[in-house]
Amino acid sequence: MERRRIGSLQVSVVGVGCNNFGWRIDSDAASKVVDAALEAGINFFDTADVYGGTESEEFLGRALGRHRDQVVIATKFGAKLDDRRRGAKPEYVRRAVEDSLRRLGTDRIDLYQLHMPDRDVPIEDTLGVLDELVRAGKVREIGCSNFSVDQLRAAQTAARDRAPFVSVQNHYSLLHRDPEQDVIPECERVKIAFLPYFPLASGLLTGKYRKGQPAPEGSRIGTGGRFSGMLSDQSLDTVESLIAFAESRRHTVLELAISWLIGRPAIASVIAGATSPQQVRANAAAAGWRLNDADLAEIDAIVPPPRSTASQRA
């Protein structure tokens, strides 16, 4: 599988998002997902301390075992675990990294990401402690998540002679193209890798949600939680058009969603979640489809890109 760069790291263009570990699947099922990923040529695994109530990191570390040196592990800190474990204060970051290293069963984290901005802590302070971790060899590269273009620029300015963010992980998919307005152009400008989360729109771009049909029992969107609003008539109409486009080319809408992202500027890896080996194999197979200019124009007609504001911000 093709590999791309995140700073000094080389990652497969399709990765595994481990947010399901410890939440929707147990340790044995997580190991099967990891094994299938390794067999498919995937070397990039993205998790967070908060996923699965910290079990995601434990399950991932256990599943990788002797393969640790052949893979790239990304994890995150800063989301609220409890009242004491949250945020980006230097003293907490030092504790958070040690906890993640222990749970992952490793001596270094390849990509350590601030899960979300902490408005109570100057970014200079957070970058200072992250640079300290890089210099100590506990972290190889650092990244951020859920950052706006202004926050990215502030972090770049604050880095100075410290380790800079080499990646940003934000919401991006065929059904959510907002990053094209500013964050992705900024990533191209300063050579920062972009990692899209929710690349399959929480399952809406897998083909299992069809207009006029009930949502699959137990599915994330169909359970009435925070994702249920995605099942609007407008979004389902769009999905039906994307399904028709993909099937006319003998592909699935899942393959379309992933291959389209792989072809976008600044994208380093599409970290799609999976709960079974079959899903991992389907995600990996999508990397083989390369869309041409005519395909992209037709896709833009179905899901128009947002009006770019990059020139206004430059």
Backbone hydrogen bonds, N-H to C=O, Kabsch-Sander energy under -0.5 kcal/mol:
donor,donor_aa,acceptor,acceptor_aa,energy
4,R,11,V,-2.9
6,I,9,L,-2.3
9,L,6,I,-2.3
11,V,4,R,-3.1
11,V,9,L,-0.5
13,V,2,E,-2.1
15,G,270,V,-2.4
16,V,44,F,-2.4
17,G,15,G,-0.5
17,G,272,A,-1.7
18,C,16,V,-0.6
18,C,46,D,-3.3
21,F,18,C,-1.1
22,G,25,I,-2.4
23,W,20,N,-1.8
24,R,20,N,-2.0
25,I,20,N,-1.9
30,A,26,D,-2.3
31,S,27,S,-2.2
32,K,28,D,-1.6
33,V,29,A,-1.9
34,V,30,A,-2.5
35,D,31,S,-2.6
36,A,32,K,-2.2
37,A,33,V,-2.1
38,L,34,V,-2.5
39,E,35,D,-2.2
40,A,36,A,-1.4
41,G,38,L,-1.3
42,I,37,A,-2.6
45,F,43,N,-0.5
45,F,72,V,-2.4
46,D,16,V,-2.7
47,T,74,A,-2.9
49,D,76,K,-2.1
51,Y,48,A,-0.8
53,G,50,V,-1.7
54,T,51,Y,-1.0
55,E,52,G,-1.4
56,S,51,Y,-1.7
58,E,54,T,-1.2
59,F,55,E,-3.2
60,L,56,S,-2.6
61,G,57,E,-2.6
62,R,58,E,-2.2
63,A,59,F,-2.3
64,L,60,L,-2.4
65,G,61,G,-1.9
67,H,64,L,-3.0
68,R,65,G,-1.6
70,Q,67,H,-2.2
71,V,68,R,-1.4
72,V,43,N,-3.5
73,I,71,V,-0.5
74,A,45,F,-2.9
74,A,72,V,-0.5
75,T,111,L,-2.1
77,F,113,Q,-2.2
81,L,79,A,-0.5
81,L,85,R,-3.1
82,D,85,R,-1.1
86,R,84,R,-0.9
87,G,78,G,-2.5
92,Y,89,K,-0.7
93,V,89,K,-2.6
94,R,90,P,-2.1
95,R,91,E,-1.0
96,A,92,Y,-3.3
97,V,93,V,-2.4
98,E,94,R,-1.2
99,D,95,R,-2.3
100,S,96,A,-2.4
101,L,97,V,-2.6
102,R,98,E,-2.1
103,R,99,D,-2.4
104,L,100,S,-2.7
105,G,101,L,-1.0
106,T,101,L,-1.9
109,I,138,K,-2.5
110,D,73,I,-0.8
111,L,73,I,-1.9
112,Y,141,E,-2.5
113,Q,75,T,-2.5
113,Q,111,L,-0.6
114,L,143,G,-2.2
115,H,77,F,-3.4
115,H,113,Q,-0.7
119,R,117,P,-0.6
121,V,118,D,-1.6
125,D,122,P,-1.0
126,T,122,P,-1.5
127,L,123,I,-2.8
128,G,124,E,-1.8
129,V,125,D,-1.8
130,L,126,T,-2.2
131,D,127,L,-2.4
132,E,128,G,-1.6
133,L,129,V,-1.8
134,V,130,L,-2.1
135,R,131,D,-2.7
136,A,132,E,-1.5
137,G,134,V,-1.3
138,K,133,L,-1.8
139,V,133,L,-1.2
140,R,109,I,-2.4
141,E,110,D,-1.6
142,I,164,P,-0.6
143,G,112,Y,-2.2
144,C,167,S,-2.0
145,S,114,L,-1.5
146,N,169,Q,-1.9
152,L,148,S,-2.3
153,R,149,V,-2.3
154,A,150,D,-2.2
155,A,151,Q,-2.1
156,Q,152,L,-2.3
157,T,153,R,-2.3
158,A,154,A,-2.2
159,A,155,A,-1.5
160,R,156,Q,-0.8
162,R,159,A,-3.4
166,V,142,I,-3.0
168,V,193,A,-2.2
169,Q,144,C,-2.1
170,N,168,V,-0.6
170,N,195,L,-1.0
172,Y,197,Y,-1.8
173,S,176,H,-1.9
176,H,173,S,-1.4
180,E,177,R,-2.0
181,Q,178,D,-2.5
182,D,179,P,-0.6
184,I,179,P,-2.6
186,E,182,D,-2.0
187,C,183,V,-2.4
188,E,184,I,-2.4
189,R,185,P,-2.1
190,V,186,E,-2.3
191,K,187,C,-0.9
192,I,187,C,-2.1
193,A,166,V,-2.4
194,F,266,A,-2.8
195,L,168,V,-2.7
197,Y,170,N,-2.3
201,A,198,F,-1.9
203,G,200,L,-1.1
204,L,201,A,-1.9
205,L,200,L,-2.4
206,T,203,G,-1.7
207,G,204,L,-0.5
208,K,203,G,-0.6
210,R,208,K,-0.6
213,Q,210,R,-1.9
219,S,216,P,-2.0
223,T,219,S,-0.6
223,T,220,R,-0.7
224,G,221,I,-0.8
228,S,225,G,-1.5
230,M,227,F,-2.1
231,L,228,S,-1.7
232,S,230,M,-1.3
236,L,232,S,-2.4
237,D,233,D,-2.3
238,T,234,Q,-2.0
239,V,235,S,-2.5
240,E,236,L,-2.4
241,S,237,D,-1.8
242,L,238,T,-2.2
243,I,239,V,-2.8
244,A,240,E,-2.2
245,F,241,S,-2.1
246,A,242,L,-2.6
247,E,243,I,-2.9
248,S,244,A,-1.8
249,R,246,A,-1.4
250,R,247,E,-1.6
251,H,246,A,-2.3
256,L,252,T,-1.9
257,A,253,V,-2.6
258,I,254,L,-2.1
259,S,255,E,-2.5
260,W,256,L,-2.5
261,L,257,A,-1.3
262,I,258,I,-2.4
263,G,259,S,-1.4
264,R,261,L,-1.8
267,I,264,R,-1.2
268,A,194,F,-1.9
269,S,194,F,-0.6
270,V,13,V,-2.8
271,I,196,P,-0.7
271,I,269,S,-0.8
272,A,15,G,-1.0
272,A,270,V,-1.4
274,A,17,G,-0.7
280,V,276,S,-1.7
281,R,277,P,-2.6
282,A,278,Q,-2.0
283,N,279,Q,-2.4
284,A,280,V,-2.6
285,A,281,R,-2.1
286,A,282,A,-1.2
287,A,284,A,-1.4
288,G,285,A,-1.8
289,W,286,A,-1.6
290,R,288,G,-0.6
291,L,289,W,-0.6
296,L,292,N,-2.4
297,A,293,D,-2.1
298,E,294,A,-1.9
299,I,295,D,-2.3
300,D,296,L,-2.3
301,A,297,A,-1.3
302,I,298,E,-1.1
302,I,299,I,-0.5
303,V,299,I,-3.1
309,T,181,Q,-0.9
313,R,309,T,-1.5
314,A,310,A,-1.6
